[in-house]
Amino acid sequence: MPPKSIRFRATILYTSILFGILAIYSGVLFGVTRHVLYQNLDNELRIKAAEISSILKSYEKLRRLESPHQHLLNKLLGLPDHARLIMDDLWRSDMQALNLEDDFIEVVNAQGQPVIRSENFDDAVSQVFETQFSLSLTYEMFQNLRNADFHLRAVNFPFLYGNRQLLVIRIATPTNELNRTLNLLLYFIGAGIVLILGVTSFMGGFFVR
């Protein structure tokens, strides 16, 4: 087909229009899928943070029920803290039920100073939290954190401990699976566009002969 023929120009115009439509549709599909995946991940983080706050509040209530004399006697005799044993059992069960093993957990006070940190909270994670994670004392907030080694999705979850002390639970979870899903979607979208354009160009050239 001569490059300057009307048929050739019509084919190029048709292919360009089709590519534009496919690109717009694919962009909307990718954006909606990404939004849904992040929304589901944020809901999971919200549930985890709420459950941890419930554990901490329960621990505070158990400590209030235990008399100061009994607590001092247990400490002097080397007896285990009954409230702490209960909370340890709750924490271990929630670690499995909520899939917290790979998450980085930190509880900070109103000044941003850490009160509790998970065992896997190393210096690299601490630096990312300090430099990238904004602290909010008033509202729940989600944020992406990343460095050369990992990509994380994190939640900032403020709550009152003992109805008097403001604490913030900050949980970050790896986004490896989410990123892998989005990369596969991009691959299939790109391959699909190329395939559709190739088939339509071939069929168009076949019918105009």
C-alpha angles and dihedrals in degrees: 000000000000112000092231097047121113090238092056093048091048090051091051091048092048092048092048092050091047091049090051092051092047092047092052093046092047092048091052091046092050093046094050092046092049091049093050093048093050091045091054091047091049091051090052091051091048091053092048093050093047091050092050090049089052090052092051092047091049090051090052091051092050091051090052091052091052112083118237089237092055091047091050092046092051090050094049093047093045092242119155120263103255094205092049092050090054092048092048090055091048091048094051092049092048092048088063099036095048096037094238097152095100096036126102111228129191133169115199134182127236090278092056094251115142117250099172131014132180118247093251092056098115131172094272092055091043091054092050091050093049096046103035110021114086116214118226122184096185111045145024114263137182125207142171117239126189147163135165093288106041147011117218140185112212139189129209107208118178120196141161117255112207090352089279113060121067113219132173124216113209118189126178123189128189116257096206095121093044093050091047091053092049092048091051090049091052090050093051092045092052093045091047093052092049092047094048093047091047094050095045092047091050093047092046092051090047095053097046093055 
